[in-house]
Amino acid sequence: MIVRLQKDAIKQERRRLLGDTVYVIFHDVLKMWQKEGKTTLSPVELFLSARAFSKMLMELPDVMEGIDDEMDDLEDEAGDGNDAMLIMMLASAILHAVGTHRIGFESKPVIMAVYTRWGDHPLFLPFMDEGAKKEQARWAEGRRTCLLTYELEEIERDGEGEEAVRQMIKILFTSGYSLSKDTIKEIILSINKYSIEHGHIFENAIHDLYKEFGNQNTVSIKDNNGIVAGGNIEAKLNITNEQASIIADRIAAGGNKNLIE
């Protein structure tokens, strides 16, 4: 479970991880603690270990029944208490970012189980404080963390494809979330924007959403960049602000029931 890498491999992974928001938020303090001897692992090794740990937790049939044993095993493998603590705390940050939108997975109880185990650890509050400071600095610089974008990045990295996006949409737009029309609209536009910026990778899922809730009377095709008319899936999809408003209105009015049947 714990990732240990040679120096050259760490360098290569570090460059890739600079696009990962959770890694960026914590890598400065982790690097400092490594220099101070508070951890035997590099920020890259800690983060990759945390990603593997969080993914394993999300795949457990009953995570709350198994989490204590998994945390015990990780502590045994780490040997160093600080290493185990930092891996689990990073995993909790990853779960906060992606767990909300994973079907059949409740992230909050898992995160609280981690906090309960490590709440008295001397690095617990410094870890939380340093993460909050970095996040606030990123907000001030206009680089606000978007958890939806983080989830889409994870789906793309894991190669889960459009079915994972459909499942995420299904969860987000259920009545349990009680999202406002404006919030639903922003989510739709964010998914659309991410898909366009990454070569239209999720356009089939977006097309399905539009077919379910869009208004065919407002459909237009402009230079092959408008939302598809008549189901021409060969065209590149782009949901406009007006079209996103129509979809959001229908979902907020109760049309989301179709998504969860």
Secondary structure, 3 states (H helix, E strand, C coil): CCCCCCHHHHHHHHHHHCCCHHHHHHHHHHHHHHHCCCCCCCHHHHHHHHHHHHHHHHHCCCHHHHHHHHHHHHHHHHCCHHHHHHHHHHHHHHHHHHHHHCCCCCHHHHHHHHHHHHCCCCCHHHHHHHHHHHHHHHHHCCCCCCHHHHHHHHHHHHCCCHHHHHHHHHHHCCHHHCCCHHHHHHHHHHHHHHHHHCCCCCHHHHHHHHHHHCCHHHCCCCCCCCCCCCCCCCCCCCCCHHHHHHHHHHHHCCHHHHHHC
